[in-house]
């Protein structure tokens, strides 16, 4: 009878499990198991949503919309969760007898939060007394689930639900999208842009959905709807929130271009990841603005820097957007992060953010490392920049970057 137990060292070879401490992986290994499946066995993302699954032996075919991926044990893709968490309509079929690693997703997320909590106690020593008092109060609200988190826009919830229903057709999807006038206009604009444009322009939501496809439509609607999240009712912070949104949109567009030129990535998913990499600042800005109106700008910056990763992770989990975006939110800013030689979405977003800083006239570029001097840049296999600190990939895509930003902002 085969031994189906899992060792902690084995977990260290999989992403994002490798980010846990040795002790946390030992605890997680006790709740993990190896499962053996016959050829032809089918798994759905919906049924397996409570687990993180990895291919240990054999070969599995993953179907997502009209795209299929062959995942072979020991391949780079096998080191990532079988189901991305972004599309509950994904279907996996064992092409041959296979073995999968099954990890308790809830326990992993709990251990991740606990690990962050342990690290916070050290970081808090770098705050001033007033910052520390505010930090402690907000952190306690986080731990007790009392911090108000932004809700996922209604249109995004409806689209997610429709995409999880295998009976949904283009007409039903179009009717849902048409409930939001702003999203409707932006989606048609996206379908007519140079990124997706065909021989003739589309004039209806139905035609836009057909041109883009279901998966691209789902991710693009979610991304477009996010501008409803980056808002505050605190007058003194509206400009700061707008600046956060503008920065996020720029990083989102750059992330799309980067991902499009690498076969490993989905550009639409990279766009969403770039948009949300600092989403934790949204509820923090609103909370601090309402409760600490006299806070000094530098103190606010320190609070945001310390807390936005954990709050952002709470938001992403609250919305159910998947482990890889949680990882980006959690690890963004760890410029020297050590991973395997395989690039991930966090690498894409970090390079996009630092490239933006390198060409941003806000005078803050000296606060950050050069984008071409971090490990992520080399993992992506990008060429050395020119004397103006630009790379052809972005220089040749400047019009497309502007188009993406206009679509996300709802501009012309």
Helices and strands as residue ranges (DSSP letters): H 8-11, G 17-19, H 22-29, E 33-37, E 42-44, E 51-57, E 59-64, E 67-72, G 76-79, E 91-94, E 98-104, H 105-123, G 124-126, H 129-143, H 154-163, H 170-177, H 181-192, H 205-212, H 214-225, G 226-228, G 235-237, H 238-260, H 267-276, H 280-291, H 297-319, H 323-331, H 345-358, G 365-367, G 371-373, H 375-379, H 392-395, H 398-409
